[in-house]
Amino acid sequence: MRSTATLAIAAARIRSLRPVVFVLVLISAGAGIGVQALREPVPLLLTSLLFMSAVAIAIAYANRPPLQGPLAGVEESAPLFGRERARANAIVPGAVVLLCASAQYVGTRALGHGTVPAILFLLSAIGGITALTIALSVPLRSRWNRALYAALAIGGALLSGGLAAFVLFATRSQAAATAAALAVALPVGFVALRQYGEALARYDPLPGA
């Protein structure tokens, strides 16, 4: 029953977010074309991480709990605890972040230069997912807490990517760099999704709020 509810929420989110996804993918491809001007790996990775953090925050806002309409009915009737609903709500935004990271990488290849290492966009994708797990809570918070969570989302992405970049340049091992990024992303994501689930359980906006 819970897996069915999770799939129903994910399917409803896909239908709801299609226009936003289309725009974000186009912007990501354009950003990929733009970052080709950055020849050095460090500024390229930093720029990509900041961009993916912005994508994560944007999709988190688009993915915020609905106040009315059929999507609200699907979610409010789902037999899920807050943490389970949080995981269900995070599936589609997480896929969108990965899709945007892929579109950004494709954009770097659009002009045929082929000089941007794929590992940098893998690291930016992991950083983007790290940012997303925190950013999902942004729309549910009050004004100043929104700014705090947005800053934490960006910081999480930079921490993940920064540690991975350090390991990559120290060891020249892409596998070690990926493992370092995941070493940050997994615990941060676990804690952030639990916080998001608790926020969802308390989220009860007044009509018209």
C-alpha positions as CSV (number, residue, x, y, z in Angstrom):
1,M,0.0,0.0,0.0
2,R,2.8,2.4,0.9
3,S,4.7,1.7,-2.3
4,T,1.5,2.4,-4.3
5,A,1.0,5.7,-2.5
6,T,4.6,6.6,-3.1
7,L,4.3,5.9,-6.8
8,A,1.0,7.8,-6.9
9,I,2.6,10.9,-5.4
10,A,5.6,10.6,-7.7
11,A,3.3,10.3,-10.8
12,A,1.3,13.3,-9.7
13,R,4.5,15.3,-9.1
14,I,5.7,14.5,-12.6
15,R,2.5,15.8,-14.2
16,S,2.6,18.9,-12.0
17,L,6.2,19.8,-12.6
18,R,6.6,19.1,-16.4
19,P,6.6,22.8,-17.4
20,V,9.2,23.7,-14.7
21,V,11.3,20.7,-15.7
22,F,11.3,21.7,-19.3
23,V,12.5,25.3,-18.5
24,L,15.1,24.1,-16.0
25,V,16.6,21.6,-18.5
26,L,16.9,24.3,-21.2
27,I,18.5,26.7,-18.7
28,S,20.9,23.9,-17.6
29,A,21.9,23.2,-21.2
30,G,22.6,26.9,-21.7
31,A,24.6,27.1,-18.5
32,G,26.7,24.2,-19.8
33,I,27.5,26.1,-22.9
34,G,28.4,29.1,-20.8
35,V,30.8,27.3,-18.4
36,Q,33.0,26.2,-21.3
37,A,34.6,29.6,-21.0
38,L,36.0,28.5,-17.6
39,R,39.1,26.5,-18.4
40,E,40.3,25.8,-14.9
41,P,38.6,22.8,-13.1
42,V,38.1,24.6,-9.7
43,P,36.2,27.6,-10.9
44,L,34.2,25.4,-13.2
45,L,33.2,23.0,-10.5
46,L,32.4,25.9,-8.1
47,T,30.2,27.6,-10.7
48,S,28.5,24.3,-11.5
49,L,27.8,23.6,-7.8
50,L,26.3,27.1,-7.3
51,F,24.2,26.6,-10.4
52,M,23.0,23.2,-9.2
53,S,22.2,24.7,-5.8
54,A,20.0,27.3,-7.5
55,V,18.3,24.5,-9.5
56,A,17.7,22.6,-6.3
57,I,16.1,25.6,-4.6
58,A,14.0,26.3,-7.7
59,I,12.6,22.8,-7.9
60,A,12.1,22.7,-4.2
61,Y,9.8,25.7,-4.5
62,A,8.0,24.2,-7.5
63,N,7.6,21.0,-5.5
64,R,6.2,22.6,-2.3
65,P,3.1,21.0,-0.8
66,P,-0.1,21.9,-2.8
67,L,-2.8,23.9,-1.0
68,Q,-5.6,22.7,-3.3
69,G,-6.5,20.7,-6.4
70,P,-6.1,17.0,-7.3
71,L,-2.5,16.8,-6.2
72,A,-3.4,17.9,-2.7
73,G,-6.0,15.1,-2.6
74,V,-3.5,12.5,-3.7
75,E,-1.0,13.5,-1.0
76,E,-3.4,14.2,1.9
77,S,-5.1,10.8,1.4
78,A,-1.8,8.9,1.2
79,P,-1.3,6.4,4.1
80,L,2.2,7.6,4.8
81,F,4.1,9.0,7.8
82,G,5.9,12.3,7.4
83,R,9.3,10.8,6.7
84,E,7.8,8.4,4.1
85,R,5.9,11.2,2.4
86,A,9.2,13.2,2.5
87,R,11.0,10.4,0.5
88,A,8.0,10.2,-1.9
89,N,8.1,14.0,-2.5
90,A,11.9,13.9,-3.0
91,I,11.9,11.3,-5.8
92,V,10.9,13.5,-8.7
93,P,12.9,16.6,-7.6
94,G,15.9,14.4,-7.2
95,A,15.5,13.0,-10.7
96,V,15.1,16.6,-12.0
97,V,18.4,17.6,-10.4
98,L,20.2,14.7,-12.1
99,L,18.5,15.5,-15.4
100,C,19.6,19.1,-15.1
101,A,23.2,18.1,-14.3
102,S,23.2,15.8,-17.4
103,A,21.8,18.7,-19.5
104,Q,24.5,20.9,-18.3
105,Y,27.1,18.4,-19.2
106,V,25.5,17.9,-22.7
107,G,25.6,21.7,-23.1
108,T,29.4,21.7,-22.5
109,R,29.7,19.3,-25.5
110,A,27.3,21.3,-27.7
111,L,30.1,23.3,-29.4
112,G,32.3,20.3,-29.9
113,H,35.2,21.3,-27.6
114,G,35.0,18.3,-25.3
115,T,37.4,19.7,-22.8
116,V,35.3,19.5,-19.6
117,P,35.9,16.3,-17.5
118,A,32.7,14.4,-16.9
119,I,33.7,13.8,-13.3
120,L,33.2,17.5,-12.5
121,F,29.5,17.2,-13.5
122,L,29.1,14.0,-11.6
123,L,30.4,15.8,-8.5
124,S,28.1,18.8,-9.2
125,A,25.2,16.3,-9.5
126,I,25.9,14.8,-6.1
127,G,26.3,18.3,-4.7
128,G,23.0,19.3,-6.3
129,I,21.2,16.3,-4.6
130,T,22.8,17.3,-1.3
131,A,21.5,20.8,-1.8
132,L,18.1,19.5,-2.8
133,T,17.5,17.4,0.4
134,I,18.0,20.6,2.4
135,A,16.2,22.9,0.0
136,L,13.0,20.8,0.1
137,S,12.4,22.4,3.6
138,V,12.8,26.0,2.4
139,P,9.2,26.6,1.3
140,L,7.9,25.2,4.6
141,R,9.8,27.6,6.8
142,S,9.2,31.2,7.9
143,R,11.0,34.1,6.2
144,W,14.4,34.1,8.0
145,N,14.5,30.3,8.3
146,R,14.0,30.1,4.5
147,A,17.1,32.2,4.0
148,L,19.0,30.0,6.5
149,Y,17.9,26.7,4.9
150,A,18.8,28.1,1.4
151,A,22.3,29.0,2.7
152,L,22.6,25.5,4.2
153,A,21.6,24.0,0.9
154,I,24.3,25.9,-0.9
155,G,26.8,25.1,1.8
156,G,26.0,21.4,1.6
157,A,26.6,21.4,-2.1
158,L,29.9,23.3,-1.7
159,L,31.0,21.0,1.1
160,S,30.3,17.9,-0.9
161,G,32.0,19.2,-4.0
162,G,34.8,20.9,-2.2
163,L,35.8,17.7,-0.3
164,A,35.5,15.7,-3.5
165,A,37.7,18.2,-5.4
166,F,40.3,18.1,-2.7
167,V,40.4,14.3,-2.8
168,L,40.5,14.3,-6.6
169,F,43.4,16.6,-6.9
170,A,45.3,14.9,-4.0
171,T,44.8,11.3,-5.2
172,R,44.0,11.7,-8.9
173,S,41.3,9.0,-8.3
174,Q,37.8,9.7,-9.6
175,A,36.4,6.8,-7.6
176,A,37.9,8.3,-4.3
177,A,36.5,11.7,-5.2
178,T,33.0,10.3,-5.8
179,A,33.2,8.4,-2.6
180,A,34.2,11.6,-0.7
181,A,31.2,13.5,-2.3
182,L,28.9,10.6,-1.2
183,A,30.4,10.6,2.3
184,V,29.0,14.1,2.7
185,A,25.8,13.7,0.6
186,L,24.4,10.5,2.3
187,P,24.5,11.6,6.0
188,V,23.4,15.2,5.1
189,G,20.6,13.8,2.9
190,F,19.4,11.4,5.7
191,V,19.2,14.2,8.3
192,A,17.7,16.7,5.9
193,L,15.0,14.3,4.7
194,R,14.1,13.5,8.3
195,Q,13.8,17.3,9.0
196,Y,11.7,17.7,5.9
197,G,9.4,14.8,7.0
198,E,8.9,16.5,10.4
199,A,8.1,19.8,8.6
200,L,5.6,18.1,6.3
201,A,3.9,16.5,9.3
202,R,3.4,19.9,10.9
203,Y,2.6,21.8,7.6
204,D,-1.0,22.9,7.8
205,P,-1.3,26.3,6.0
206,L,-4.5,28.3,6.4
207,P,-6.6,28.6,3.2
208,G,-5.3,31.5,1.1
209,A,-2.1,31.8,3.2
